[in-house]
């Protein structure tokens, strides 16, 4: 049991730092998130490869882990004899509210809102039979593939180019101006939910089924090897090809192949953690600490990246654009190191991260003055 929990902490840490590996390319672009939508933008081969290493893969891994967490919450609720989904819906509502604030105040491509909506849907499926869950996975997966195929066809046979004129909002604009733009352009920036929700249903349910299949236990060794082979042996080479195939393959690259690579990462990392003996080393400890403060680190990394790169902060995106892409991995590594240090210092005195503590307080608030009952 302890190793299983340790594996989950390490996986969460990898997913959080890996997600920053994707988002850092958005923050360090002088055009900011607006330029992320400009699929026709030319990029060097080096930048394309560096983006390939993280693009979509850790979003997929994080999504799988949300499904794992949902399964564990379901088990805890059933074990305590409480009604499901019951209080879990309040948990999802709080996550949605946090995602709204994160989107408005910090980052256009927040994933918490999508996860909250998905978790509300999947909460009603998690306790159903294996056959029913498989049916829902097939239906949601088919919808997801159709959406990806439709967008790919449009990009292949349409004209791929900048989404609009270049903007200086992120290199020169103020923070209030960026907040106003997030309100104004909400339909554009939140359009990713069209892909995240169907994909999320599949990956949430896949995460739950993997827990039941023993992927985090010794008996799951064969399953982990199969996942590693599928994700890293088969999907990763195809993912590399689509990364260099051009902007028309953006959706296949990010939303179809990358989640399969995420399955391989889950299998490989879990096998490594379960195979380790003795006291945790420096890397494993660092990743686990970030994993234990995952929500706080996710929000903080985007806030720090904004302050470093945007015009209302240090403005490094514009100042160091001549060093692109080489300064970007350095910025990513620096922020990762900062997160590890802060997480380690915080966990010396607290069991959870600061946002996790605030979130838990809000979660328990409606029942605080009632007769004490177990909380899932």
SULGI-V384407 format. One record per pair of residues at least 24 apart in sequence whose C-alpha atoms are under 7 Angstrom apart, sorted by the first residue. I is the first residue (numbers start at 0). J is the second residue. Records with the same first field share a line. If there is no record, write none. Layout:
I=J ; J
This chain:
2=273
3=215 ; 216
5=287
6=269 ; 272
8=287 ; 290 ; 291
9=283 ; 286 ; 287 ; 290
11=61 ; 290 ; 293
12=286 ; 287 ; 289 ; 290 ; 293
13=286
14=57 ; 60 ; 61
15=293 ; 297
16=335
17=53 ; 57
18=57 ; 58
20=53 ; 331
21=50 ; 53 ; 54
23=331
24=327
26=304 ; 305 ; 308
27=308 ; 316 ; 327
28=316
29=169 ; 170 ; 316 ; 317
30=165 ; 166 ; 167 ; 169 ; 170
31=169
32=107
36=162
37=160 ; 161 ; 162
38=159 ; 160 ; 161 ; 246
39=159 ; 160 ; 161 ; 246
40=161
46=324
47=242 ; 243
51=239 ; 242
54=253
55=253 ; 254 ; 257 ; 258
56=257 ; 258 ; 260 ; 261
57=261
59=257 ; 258 ; 261
60=261 ; 262 ; 265
62=199 ; 202 ; 203
63=202 ; 203 ; 205 ; 206
64=206
65=203
66=202 ; 203 ; 204 ; 206 ; 207
67=206 ; 207 ; 210
70=125 ; 207
72=375
75=375
76=375
79=373
84=122 ; 123
88=119
90=362
91=115 ; 118 ; 119
103=178 ; 181
104=178
105=301 ; 302
106=301
107=181 ; 188
108=188
113=192 ; 195 ; 196
117=196 ; 199 ; 200
121=200
136=200 ; 201 ; 204
139=197 ; 200 ; 201
140=197 ; 198 ; 201
142=197
143=194 ; 197 ; 198
147=250 ; 251
150=250
151=247 ; 248 ; 250
154=247
155=247
169=309 ; 310
170=309 ; 310 ; 314 ; 316 ; 317
171=310
172=310 ; 311
173=310 ; 311
174=311
215=269
223=266 ; 267 ; 270
224=266
226=262 ; 263 ; 266
227=262 ; 263 ; 264 ; 266 ; 267
228=263
229=263
230=259 ; 260 ; 261 ; 262 ; 263
231=260 ; 263
234=259 ; 260
235=260
285=339
288=339 ; 342 ; 343
289=338 ; 339 ; 342
291=351
292=342 ; 351 ; 352
294=354 ; 355
295=352 ; 353 ; 354 ; 355
296=338
300=334
